[in-house]
């Protein structure tokens, strides 16, 4: 309901931008572009997954100094199948839920391999609504996530199952600008350093023609293709870190023996061996200035 671009224009624009997989995540309504893709005869060029962006409201959340009900972040979920004729396309009730309880509700619907993504974690507040969950709870990236401090809500399991921090992806890059990225990267690095290891993503968050569809985007290293698309395989590769996000510059890295085989991005640790090499390939369109690539090591 918050997107003013017709589905056929949206699908054509994504394809023109070179996007091969779309997860549709409209606010509070399960939808996909399957029928539009079929009607346009473009099934050989793009694969689609149904999805949902939730906007849970917690009117009882006590934030010092605030007097309005709080929208406590946005979260994406996929894959989902729209249910024609059902209210909100079959999307479940998501109000008055902290993230962990929302995850408990959504996990059976998306399946064990589905994606639960925390969106724009430090987005600017609009009309009293905290669009980012970490901003809503006042997360401090300088502090540990332990009981009793300002970061402790991440440890809670309000529904008795999953915790508020059990998302499987974090949106680090939102849209074509870098403002949200510079803020979200700090938060993501803080989570990573404390053992909350989830993939960082980049998404277009495209509500209309004033947004750049397909920019940012994710590149996922996976064996599945558009012609024989396997959503489970795609989502597995994404959540295992076999992906990168960007907005025009692509840095592909592989490590391993000089004669191969080498491995690319992923969360599985690689133990260096004598003779291992690091292969770095940088791609960028000619209108994007690229003067330097930095490799950072840690011990």
N, C-alpha and C positions, 0 to 999 in steps of 0.2 A: 504493500500500500504506500510505501514511502519512495517508490521508484517511478519516475514519470517518463521513462523511455520505453516505447513499445517493444515487446519481446522480439519481433522480427528484426528491428533495427539493432537491438542489443546483440543478438546472435551474429548478424552480419558484421557488426563492428568488432566483436571479439575475433572472428575468423580473419578479418582484414588485418588485425594486430598480431596474427600468428598464434593465437591461443588455441590449444588442442583439447584441453579439458576444462570444463566449467562446473563449479559447484555453486548452484543457485542458493543464495542465503538471504531471502527477503525477511523483513522484520515480522516476527510473530505469525508467520504463515508459511507452511511447507509448500514449496513450488519447485518446478524444474522447467527446462526448455525443451523437453523431449518432443512434444507435439509440434512446436515451432520448427525445430530442426528437421523433423520428418516432412512437414509441409513445404519447407524450403528445399528439400532434397539435398541436405548438407551432412547427412549422417556419416559420410566417408571422410569428413574434414574435422569434426569435433565430437567429443564424447561429453555427455552431461550427467551430472549427479544431482538428485534432489537434495535440498537442505533447508536450514532454518537459522535465522538469527534471533535469539531471544533477548528480551529487554525486561528482566525481572525488576519489579518494584517492591521495595521493603519500607512501608510507611512507619514501621516500628523501629527501624534502625536509628539509634541515637548517635548523631554526629554533633559534637560540641559546637555551638554557635550557629547551627543550621535549624531552620524552622519549616522546611518543606520536605515532603516525602522523597526518598532517594531511589533513583534508578541505579542499581548497583552493578553497573557494567553491562557490556554486551558480550554474548557468547555465540559462536557458530557451531552447528552440528550437521554432519553429513556422514554417510548417505541416508536419505530418507525418501519415502515414496508418498507423494501427495495423495490424499483421499478425496476425490471429487464429491461435492455435496456436503462434506463435513465442514464444520466451523473451523476457520483458519487452516483449511486444507488438512485437518487432522492433527494440527500442532497441539500438544498438551498444555494445560494451564501451567504458567510459569511465574505467577505473581507470588509475593511473600515467601520467596525461596532464596536462600543463600546458594552460592554456586555448588557446593557439595550435594545438597539436596536436589538441585536441578540436574546434576550429573547422574544421580541415582535414577531419576525419572527418564532421562534421555538415553542412558546406556543400553537398555533393552531394545530401544527403537532403532538405534544406529548399528547395533551389533557389536561384538567384541573388538572388531577391527576398525570401527568408525572413529571419526575425528571429533574431538571436543576442543575448540579453540577459544582462548581468551583474546578478545579483540582490543585494539588500541588501548592498552592498559593505563595510559596516563593522558587520555584525550581531554581537551578543554571541556569544562562544565558548560552545559547549555540549558538555560531556563531552569536552573536548580537541579539538573539531572547530571549525575556523574556517569559519563559514558564509559569510563575505564574503571575496572574493578579495583586495581591497585591504588588509584587516586581516591576512590570512594572510602577505602579503609585507612587511608593515610600511610600506606606502606613506605618504610624508610629503607632504601637499598644499602645504607651504611650499617644497618643493624642485623644481627642474626635473627632467624626465624625460630623463636623459642617461646615457651609459655610465659605469659605475664607481661610481654612488651607489646608495642603497637603493631608488630607483625604477627602476633599470635592468632588472629582470625584465620590465617592460612592453614593452621593445624586442626581446626575444628571440622567435625563430620556431622553437620546439623541434621542430616537425614538418617544417621546411624550407619551409613555405608562409606561412600567416597568422601574425601576431604575437600575443602574449598580450593585446594591447590592441585587437584587431580586432573586438571586439563591435560591434553596431549599435544597441544601446539600453542605457541604464543605469536600473535601478530606483531611483528617488530616494525615492518614497513607498511604504511597505510597510504595509498594513493601515490601521486607523482612527487609530492613534496618531501623534504627531509626533516621537517620540524618534529613530527611525531616519532620518526626513526631515531633522532638524536636523544629523545627522552626515553623511548621504550628500550633502546639498546642498553642503557644503564641498568634498567630494571631487570632485563633478561639476563645480563651478565651477573647480576647479584644472585638471581635464582640459580643459574648454572653453577656458580662458585659454591653454593650451599647444597648441591646435590639434586636440585630440581631440574633434571636434564630433559628438556623437550625441544623439539625443532622450532626454529624461528621462521616465520612465513612473511610473505609480502603480497598484499592483495589490493585490488583496484578500488574497492568500496564505492562502486559506481552507481550513483542514484539517478543520474541524468546526463544530458549532453555536455554539461559543464565539467564533468569528470572524465579523466582519461581512462577509457576502458582497457583493461589488460595491462595497466601500468600503475603500481608495481605488479609483479607476477612471480610465480615460482617455477623453477626448473627442477623436475623430479627425474632421477635416474631409475628407470624401471623397465622391466621386460615387456610390460603390456603396451599395446598400441591402440590407436583410435579404431582401427579395423576390427580388433578383437579385444575390446576394452574390458578389463577386469578391475572393478572398483576396489575389491579387497587387496589385490596386489599393489595397485596405485597407492592406496592409503597406508599400506604397510611400509612401502618404501619411503613415503613422506615422513611418517612418524619415527622411522628408524634413522632419520637424519640424512637420507640419501637425496638431499635436495639443497637448493640455495635460492635465495630471494634477491631480487634486484630491480632496477628501473632503467636498464640500458647497458650496463657493464656486466659481463659474465666472466667470472674467474673459475676455471675448472682445474682442480688439483687432484693428482694421483700420486700414490707412493708405493714403492715396492722394488724388487730387483730390476736392474737395468734391462734384463732380457724378458721381464714380465713373469707372471701376471702381476698387475698392480691394482690397487683398490682406490676407489674414489671416496667421496664424502660418506660419513656414517658414524654412528655412535660406538660401533665395535672397536675396542682399542687395537692399535697396531703396534707391535713390538719391533722396533728397528733392528735390522741385521746388517752386518758388513756388506757394502756394495749397494745398499738401497739408494734409490734416487727419488727426487721430488720433481714431478713433471707438472709445470704450470702453463696453462693456456688461457690467454686473455682475449676476449671478444668484445667489441664495442662498435656501434654504428659510427660512421664518419663524422657526424655532427656532435658527438660526445667527446670532449677533450679528455685524454687519458695520458698522463705524463709519468705516473709512478705507481708501482704495485709494492706493497709492504708485506713481508713475511715476518710474523711475530712468533717467537719460540718461548717456551717456559720450561723450567726445570723443576 
